[in-house]
């Protein structure tokens, strides 16, 4: 599965893999408010930017 740009997000609350600006990959989802949510607290604490996602 190829990485998709964050400008075309998945359906809200579908869990996907996220590639971040810190070079890490983690699971997360796109909420109905239009924000990316990281499932890993360590990654979320760094407040990274989502560079891509894949199912």
N, C-alpha and C positions, 0 to 999 in steps of 0.2 A: 504494500500500500504506500503510495507516495504522500509526501507532506503537502498539506493544503495551506494556503495563505490564511492568516487570521481575519482578513477582510471578507472571507466567505465562511462564516462559522457553521458548526454543526447544529442540529436541532437542540433546543434548550434541554439541559440536564442529561444529554447523552454523554457517557464517560468516554473520553478519548485520551490519547497520548499527546502531550504538549512539549514542544521544543522551546526553550527559553533563551533569553539574551545572556544568561550566565553560563550557557553551554550545557545545562542539565536537561534531562528529559524526565517527565513525571506524568502521572495521570491527573486529569481535571475535567472540568465541564464548563460550558457557557450557560450562564443563568438567564432567566427571563428578563432581567434588568439590563442585559447587554454587557455583563462583566465576565471575565474569565476567573474561575475559581480553581485553585490548586489543592489537590488532596494531600500533599505533603507539606507539613507545617514548616519544615526547614527551608524548602524552596519558596514558600509563600512569604516567609520572613525577609527574604532578600528583595522582595517586590520586583521581580523580573518582568520583562516584556515578553509576550508570546510571539514567537517568530513563525510558528507553524503548528499544525495539528494533524493527526491521522487517527483513523478508527482502529 
